[in-house]
Amino acid sequence: LLESRYRVLMTPESYNTAMGICRVIRGQLGPEHEVLVVELAENEKGGFEHLLRLVPCSISIVTSVGLQHLEEFGSEAAIRRAMQGFVRMPGSGSTVVLNGDDPVLAEIGSLQEKKILRASAGGSLLSDLHAENIVMSADGLSFDVVMNQGQRIACRTNLLGRHNVENILLAVAVARELGLSWTAIQDGVATLHAPPHRLQMMAGAGGV
């Protein structure tokens, strides 16, 4: 979405650890880039503090709180504390965008010196933006993005899966923070492509 206005570099695939992020910074990041989009993986205690020293953020997104790293953390409660702690860290940025449908992230209230934005694919009116009129088909998704000020825009994407409505809303929140127009956002959403092997639609013989 940001590429219509900015020169953007994004870490590829699963380059979300210190080693992978360093490879991108040292090998690809140049003076021409205006935005660096980085995925951060918390797969060890203290991992976020280490990564945020490497890449302090202006804006961060927390997509969800899961149990993928239960082995390293030892308990679900420890994971919850780590993710909620990330939001409070100075390095996570002055603006943090949260998945408004995640129950763990819903426990985070207002924070001093942080702008908290929430995006809800479930239609929560308590969020800063939410989705309505979601229609899913083999051709993709259509839905309305509704801002809490009453603005509404219709979006259409070839991406499949309801979870991608959530992903798009989180990205839209960042795009608006960085000054993109609604027209640019609509155009960007319409041209999104799924990464390889992630709900790719492939046409087979005989229309299969």
Solvent accessible surface area in square Angstrom, and as a share of the most:
residue,aa,sasa,rsa
1,L,41,0.20
2,L,20,0.10
3,E,134,0.60
4,S,82,0.53
5,R,142,0.52
6,Y,47,0.18
7,R,136,0.50
8,V,35,0.20
9,L,21,0.10
10,M,125,0.56
11,T,10,0.06
12,P,46,0.29
13,E,157,0.70
14,S,86,0.56
15,Y,66,0.25
16,N,26,0.13
17,T,55,0.32
18,A,28,0.22
19,M,146,0.65
20,G,9,0.09
21,I,0,0.00
22,C,47,0.28
23,R,154,0.56
24,V,1,0.00
25,I,45,0.23
26,R,209,0.76
27,G,64,0.61
28,Q,95,0.42
29,L,70,0.35
30,G,20,0.19
31,P,142,0.89
32,E,87,0.39
33,H,46,0.20
34,E,95,0.42
35,V,27,0.15
36,L,53,0.27
37,V,59,0.34
38,V,35,0.20
39,E,87,0.39
40,L,36,0.18
41,A,15,0.12
42,E,19,0.09
43,N,49,0.25
44,E,93,0.42
45,K,143,0.60
46,G,39,0.38
47,G,4,0.04
48,F,9,0.04
49,E,78,0.35
50,H,83,0.37
51,L,7,0.04
52,L,10,0.05
53,R,179,0.65
54,L,63,0.31
55,V,17,0.10
56,P,96,0.60
57,C,38,0.23
58,S,88,0.57
59,I,41,0.21
60,S,9,0.06
61,I,68,0.35
62,V,5,0.03
63,T,68,0.40
64,S,55,0.35
65,V,26,0.15
66,G,29,0.28
67,L,91,0.45
68,Q,146,0.65
69,H,61,0.27
70,L,75,0.38
71,E,165,0.74
72,E,83,0.37
73,F,15,0.06
74,G,62,0.59
75,S,44,0.29
76,E,93,0.42
77,A,50,0.39
78,A,14,0.11
79,I,11,0.06
80,R,74,0.27
81,R,156,0.57
82,A,21,0.16
83,M,28,0.13
84,Q,28,0.13
85,G,24,0.23
86,F,10,0.04
87,V,0,0.00
88,R,124,0.45
89,M,36,0.16
90,P,126,0.79
91,G,19,0.18
92,S,0,0.00
93,G,5,0.05
94,S,75,0.48
95,T,10,0.06
96,V,0,0.00
97,V,0,0.00
98,L,0,0.00
99,N,7,0.04
100,G,17,0.17
101,D,61,0.32
102,D,14,0.07
103,P,102,0.64
104,V,10,0.06
105,L,0,0.00
106,A,63,0.49
107,E,103,0.46
108,I,2,0.01
109,G,43,0.41
110,S,111,0.72
111,L,41,0.20
112,Q,165,0.73
113,E,155,0.70
114,K,31,0.13
115,K,100,0.42
116,I,31,0.16
117,L,22,0.11
118,R,46,0.17
119,A,2,0.01
120,S,0,0.00
121,A,8,0.06
122,G,58,0.56
123,G,24,0.23
124,S,35,0.23
125,L,140,0.70
126,L,168,0.84
127,S,4,0.02
128,D,35,0.18
129,L,3,0.02
130,H,9,0.04
131,A,5,0.04
132,E,53,0.24
133,N,101,0.52
134,I,37,0.19
135,V,92,0.53
136,M,103,0.46
137,S,61,0.39
138,A,72,0.56
139,D,101,0.52
140,G,2,0.02
141,L,2,0.01
142,S,35,0.22
143,F,4,0.02
144,D,22,0.11
145,V,0,0.00
146,V,13,0.08
147,M,25,0.11
148,N,91,0.46
149,Q,134,0.60
150,G,58,0.56
151,Q,76,0.34
152,R,122,0.44
153,I,20,0.10
154,A,66,0.51
155,C,6,0.03
156,R,104,0.38
157,T,1,0.01
158,N,89,0.46
159,L,19,0.10
160,L,29,0.15
161,G,21,0.21
162,R,116,0.42
163,H,98,0.44
164,N,21,0.11
165,V,0,0.00
166,E,40,0.18
167,N,66,0.34
168,I,4,0.02
169,L,0,0.00
170,L,4,0.02
171,A,37,0.29
172,V,0,0.00
173,A,4,0.03
174,V,19,0.11
175,A,0,0.00
176,R,79,0.29
177,E,62,0.28
178,L,51,0.26
179,G,42,0.40
180,L,4,0.02
181,S,60,0.39
182,W,37,0.13
183,T,89,0.52
184,A,25,0.19
185,I,0,0.00
186,Q,62,0.27
187,D,86,0.44
188,G,16,0.16
189,V,0,0.00
190,A,48,0.37
191,T,91,0.53
192,L,50,0.25
193,H,153,0.68
194,A,30,0.23
195,P,80,0.50
196,P,91,0.57
197,H,156,0.70
198,R,157,0.57
199,L,98,0.49
200,Q,82,0.36
201,M,122,0.54
202,M,150,0.67
203,A,107,0.83
204,G,39,0.38
205,A,95,0.74
206,G,86,0.83
207,G,77,0.74
208,V,137,0.79
